[in-house]
């Protein structure tokens, strides 16, 4: 697998290259010192895996990952970070990183992570995986795995049903005797709660729930 190393610290890049050099199945094909340079190198060299530092001046690792994901959707990007922090982890996943590993991780774990993302799998360092599992289990215990539709208020369900029937925001406001601004607020809340982004997605969800007959 062809690997590109992106990190703003020359010593870190050299260390990673020395660590990975000669390892079975791994070829270091290039290095870059920031996000923009990393994008250019990836487009030119066509690596299988990019080892992407999280914090860099200029374009950081998250922004570079998002852009590379847009330009090269099949590229595996493994975030290298000093932050054992859920916020950074979730942000990395959100922008499309294939994996997230700490710079303090043992060398063998880094090799495992590289091979894992190169094979098309996701990789999170063990303590992060354990935290996520514990959080999921806790949510199950608290009943947070219920249908997201149940989180909507009755008014939000009314607005959703009318959207599905093709009414405009103004028409919905007139029917429910509320302001257009309030309709827009309810619509925004519905989309956020359901994790939907477009009106067609709302309509599809409403149809699935049988809301076209909603009175």
N, C-alpha and C positions, 0 to 999 in steps of 0.2 A: 504494500500500500504506500502511496506517495503522500508525504506529510509536509505541510507548510507551517512554520513556527512564527507566530506574530506576538511580539512582546517589546515594550519600549526600553527595557533594560538589556543592554548588550551582554552583560554577564549571565543573566538568566537565559537568554537565547543560546549562548554558547554552552551553558550547562545542559540545557535540554537536548541540544544537538549532539553533544558528547555522550549523553545518557542513551539516546536512541540510536546512535550510529552503530551499525553492525548487528543490531537486533534482528532476528529472523523475521522476514516478511515486511520490514520497515525501511523505507528510503526517504531521507530528508532531501527535498528538492528545492528548498528555498527558505528565506527568512525575511521578516519585515518588522519595522520599528513602530508602526502605528496603524490605525484602522484603515486609513485611505491607502497607504502603501500595501497593506495586506490584501485589500480588495483588488488592486492592480495586479499584484503577484498571483493571486488566485485565478484571475481571469486569464493571465498569460500562461501559468504553469499547469493549470488544471489538476490540483491535488485531489486525493481521495478524502483526506482529513486535514482540517485546519486546527492547530492548537492556538486558541485565541485568548490573549490576556484580557482581563476584565477592565482594569483601570489603565488608561493610556491618555496622554495629552492629545488635544484635537479630537478626532473621531475615536470614541472609546470602543471597547469590545462589543458592547450591546448594540450600538448603532451599526458597527461594521457587520455584525452577525445578521441583523435585520436586512441590511442591503445585500449581503451575499446570499441570503435565503431567497431574496427576490430575483437576483441575477442567476443563481445556480441552485435551484431547488433541491437537487439530489446531493449536494455537497454536505458532508458530515462536519459539524463544527463542535469542537470540544472546548468549553470555557475553562480556563485556568484562573483560579482566584485565590486570594488570601482570605476572603470573607466567608466564614462559616455562618451565613446569615440567610434566613428564609426569604427576605425581601429581594436580595440579589439573585437567589436561586430562582424564584418565581419570575422575576423579570427576564432572566436568561431563557427560561422555558417559553415565556410569552413571545419573545422575538424569534424563536425557532432554533435555539441551540439543541444539538443532539445529546449533549451531556454537560455535566458540571462537576469539576473535581478541584480539590484544594491543592495549592502549591506545596503544602506540608505533607501531602500524601506519600506513602512509600513508593519507591520506583516501580515495583511490580504492579501496584494498583494503577499507576499511570499507563503502563503497557496494556493492562487489561482493559482500561477505559478506551484507549485508542483502538484496540482490536474490536471492541464491542461496537463503537459507533461506526467504524469502517464496515462492519457487517450489517449495518442498518438498524442496530438496536439503540435504545436510549441507555444512558449511564448516569447514575447519581452516586456520589460517594456514600459509603455505608451509613454514616450517622444521619445524613439527610434523608435517606430512604426510611430509616427507622422513625424519624420524626414525622415524616409524611404519613406513614402507616399508622402511627399512634394518633395523629390528628384525625385521620379518616375513621378509625375505630371509635374515637371519642364522639365524633359527629353522628355516627350510627347509633351510639348509645343515647344521644340526646334527641334522636329522631329527625336529624337534619337531612336524611336521605329521602324524605317524603317527596311526592310529586311537586315540582316547582309551581305548577298551576295552583296548588293549595296556598301558596304564599301571596297570591293576588287578593286584594280587597274586592268586595262586591262591586264597587264603582269601577275598579280597574277591569274587572271581568266584563262589565257592561260596555266599557269603551273598546275593549278588545273585540267583542262580538260585533259591534257596529263597524269597526274598521274592517273586519272580515266580510261584512255585507256590502262594503264598497262606499260607505258614507265618508264625506270629507270631514275635516276637523270642525269646520263651521257648522255643517249639518248635525254632527254629533253634539256640538255645544247647544244647538237649538233644541234638539230632542231631549237632552238631559237638563236643560235650563241651567247651564253653567257657561263660563267664559271659554273662549277658544284657547286662551293661555292655560286654563285649568285642564282642558282636554290634552294639550300638548304635554303638560306635566304628567298626567296619568299615562299617556302613551310612552313617555320616556321611562317612567318607573316600570311599566310592564316589560319593556324591552330589556331593561337592566336585570330585572328579576328572572326573566326567562333566558337571558343570555343570547338574545336575538339582535340583529343589526339592521334589518330592512323591513319595510312594510310587507313584501311578499312572504317573508319568513313568518311574520305575525299571522298573515292570512292562513298559511299552511298549518301553523300550530292550532289556530282556531278551528279550522276544518277537522283536524285530527281529534280535537276535543268535542266536536259536535256542537259548536257554538253558533252555527248558522241558524239554529232554531231557538237561540237564546232570546228570551222575552224580558 
